[in-house]
Amino acid sequence: MSLPIDGDRLLAPTIILVAALWAAAGTFLYHALTLNVRRPTVQVAIPLGWRALLRSPAGPVLLRHEISHLRHGDPMRRRYLRHVPTAGKAAVCFDGVTALAITPIESPAQTLASMAAFVLTLTGGLYANSRARRVLVTLMEMRADAEAVTDAESADRLSAFLTTQQKKHPTRQKADRLLALSHGWTGGHPAPYARAVAAAWVFAAGVCLPAIGIWTGVLGGVSA
């Protein structure tokens, strides 16, 4: 597009405008990180319904559980996790398309194999991304449980409380927490998240194998 104004006249104002936009963006980003991550202001409000709960046998354990969340900054991390999965989905799609673009497609067999690998990579990446948020929140709860429990008696009280809540409102998260409290950690990844870990490995393999194959010469036929 040709402009009726000499391009050299626009160079200095354009540089000033871009520098001002970068400065404003950097300032906003710095304040956002400071308010939400580095030095957040946390206000604790105990609902009226918790007064009777804190007087129950499980009250001290539940209070230590919530204090653990505050000490590790879990409320801010949960706010962060509300937005990250969206960017994760975009990154998964971009990586999948990039891996497909560099894969040789010179025959029907290569085309079918490349499309199948692309679909598998995209499915695994999106599934692992969607599970990651729930996994991280559940691990925060498990960590708070572990720090709240000080002896066998407090563990029994917390288990009894979670069992009662699970009967009223059954969720996968409470079931995993009860499993961790009753059986403890056995090493490796938690069993409920084995499928999410496998999906992440499928995505990583689908993204990396085409590049490794071209680099090693196994996949040929790609122009420079």
C-alpha positions in Angstrom: 0.0 0.0 0.0 1.5 3.3 -1.1 0.9 6.2 1.3 0.7 9.9 0.2 3.3 10.7 2.9 7.0 10.0 2.7 7.9 6.9 4.7 10.8 8.6 6.3 8.5 11.1 8.0 6.6 8.3 9.6 9.7 6.5 10.9 10.3 8.6 14.0 6.6 8.8 15.2 6.3 5.0 14.6 9.4 4.3 16.7 8.1 6.6 19.5 4.6 5.0 19.4 6.0 1.4 19.6 8.4 2.4 22.4 5.5 3.9 24.3 3.3 0.9 23.8 6.0 -1.5 25.0 6.6 0.7 28.1 2.9 0.7 28.9 2.6 -3.0 28.4 5.7 -3.7 30.6 4.3 -1.4 33.3 0.9 -3.2 33.3 2.6 -6.6 33.3 4.9 -5.7 36.2 2.0 -4.4 38.3 -0.1 -7.5 37.4 2.6 -9.9 38.5 3.2 -7.9 41.7 -0.4 -7.8 42.7 -1.2 -11.4 41.8 2.0 -13.4 42.2 4.9 -11.6 44.1 3.1 -9.6 46.8 -0.6 -10.4 46.8 -2.9 -9.0 49.4 -4.8 -11.9 50.9 -8.0 -11.3 52.9 -9.4 -14.3 54.9 -13.1 -14.5 55.4 -14.6 -17.3 57.5 -18.3 -18.0 56.5 -20.9 -18.2 59.2 -21.5 -21.9 58.3 -17.9 -22.7 59.3 -18.4 -21.7 62.9 -20.1 -24.9 63.8 -17.7 -26.8 61.6 -14.7 -25.4 63.4 -16.1 -26.6 66.7 -16.4 -30.1 65.4 -13.7 -32.7 65.9 -12.4 -32.1 62.4 -12.3 -28.3 62.9 -8.6 -27.9 63.8 -7.5 -30.2 60.8 -9.7 -28.2 58.4 -8.3 -24.9 59.7 -4.7 -26.2 59.2 -5.7 -27.3 55.7 -6.9 -23.8 54.7 -3.8 -22.2 56.3 -1.7 -24.5 54.1 -3.4 -23.2 51.0 -2.7 -19.6 52.1 0.9 -20.3 53.0 1.6 -21.7 49.5 -0.4 -19.1 47.6 -2.8 -21.6 46.2 -5.7 -19.1 45.7 -3.5 -17.0 43.3 -2.4 -20.2 41.5 -6.0 -21.2 41.0 -6.7 -17.8 39.5 -3.7 -18.3 37.2 -5.0 -21.7 36.2 -8.3 -20.3 34.9 -6.5 -18.6 32.0 -3.5 -20.8 31.2 -5.4 -23.8 29.7 -6.7 -21.5 26.9 -3.1 -20.6 25.9 -2.2 -24.2 26.3 -4.8 -25.3 23.7 -3.5 -22.8 21.3 0.1 -24.0 21.8 -1.0 -27.6 21.3 -2.7 -26.8 18.0 0.3 -24.8 16.8 2.8 -27.5 17.7 0.6 -30.2 16.1 0.3 -28.2 12.8 4.0 -27.5 12.8 4.9 -31.2 13.2 2.5 -32.0 10.4 4.0 -29.4 8.2 7.5 -30.8 8.4 6.4 -34.4 7.9 7.0 -35.8 4.4 3.8 -36.4 2.4 4.8 -37.9 -0.9 2.6 -41.0 -1.1 -0.9 -42.1 0.1 0.7 -44.2 2.9 2.7 -41.2 4.1 -0.4 -39.0 4.0 -2.5 -41.4 6.0 0.3 -42.0 8.5 0.9 -38.2 8.9 -2.8 -37.4 9.3 -3.2 -40.2 11.9 -0.2 -39.0 13.8 -1.5 -35.4 13.7 -4.9 -36.5 15.0 -3.3 -38.6 17.8 -1.0 -35.8 18.7 -3.8 -33.2 18.8 -6.1 -35.5 20.8 -3.4 -36.4 23.4 -2.3 -32.8 23.8 -5.7 -31.4 24.3 -6.7 -34.1 26.7 -3.5 -33.7 28.8 -4.0 -29.9 28.8 -7.6 -30.2 30.0 -6.7 -32.6 32.7 -3.7 -30.6 33.9 -5.8 -27.9 35.6 -7.8 -30.5 37.5 -4.7 -32.5 38.4 -2.9 -29.4 39.8 -5.8 -28.3 41.9 -6.2 -31.9 43.3 -2.5 -32.0 44.1 -2.9 -28.7 46.0 -5.6 -30.3 48.0 -3.5 -33.4 48.7 -0.6 -31.2 49.8 -2.8 -29.3 52.2 -4.2 -32.6 53.5 -0.7 -33.8 54.1 0.4 -30.7 56.0 -2.9 -30.6 58.0 -2.5 -34.1 59.3 -0.2 -34.3 62.2 -1.0 -37.8 63.6 -3.2 -40.8 63.0 -6.1 -39.3 64.9 -6.2 -36.1 62.8 -5.9 -38.3 59.7 -9.0 -40.3 60.8 -10.9 -37.1 61.5 -10.1 -35.7 58.1 -11.0 -39.0 56.4 -14.3 -39.1 58.2 -15.1 -35.6 57.2 -14.2 -36.3 53.5 -16.2 -39.5 53.6 -19.3 -37.6 54.8 -18.9 -34.9 52.1 -18.3 -37.6 49.4 -21.6 -39.2 50.3 -23.4 -35.9 50.0 -21.6 -34.6 46.9 -19.4 -37.3 45.3 -16.5 -36.0 43.2 -13.4 -37.5 41.7 -11.2 -35.1 43.7 -12.5 -36.2 47.1 -12.2 -39.8 46.1 -8.5 -39.3 45.2 -7.9 -37.4 48.4 -9.4 -40.3 50.4 -7.3 -42.8 48.5 -4.1 -40.8 49.3 -5.1 -40.5 53.0 -5.8 -44.2 53.4 -3.1 -45.7 51.3 -0.5 -42.9 51.0 1.9 -42.5 48.2 3.3 -45.6 46.5 5.7 -43.8 44.2 5.5 -42.7 40.6 2.5 -40.8 39.3 -0.8 -41.0 41.1 -2.9 -43.8 39.6 -5.9 -41.6 38.7 -3.7 -39.4 36.5 -1.9 -42.2 34.6 -4.1 -41.5 31.5 -3.2 -37.8 31.6 0.5 -38.6 31.8 0.2 -41.1 29.0 -1.6 -38.5 26.8 1.1 -36.0 27.5 3.8 -38.5 26.4 1.7 -39.2 23.2 1.6 -35.5 22.4 5.4 -35.1 23.1 6.2 -38.1 20.9 3.9 -36.9 18.1 5.6 -33.4 18.1 9.2 -34.6 18.5 9.4 -37.7 16.3 9.0 -36.0 12.9 11.8 -33.6 13.7 14.0 -36.4 15.1 13.3 -38.5 12.0 14.2 -35.7 9.6 17.4 -34.8 11.6 18.5 -38.5 11.6 17.7 -39.0 7.9 15.0 -41.6 8.6 12.3 -39.4 7.1 13.5 -38.1 3.8 12.0 -36.2 0.9 11.8 -32.8 2.6 13.2 -29.8 0.7 15.8 -27.6 2.4 
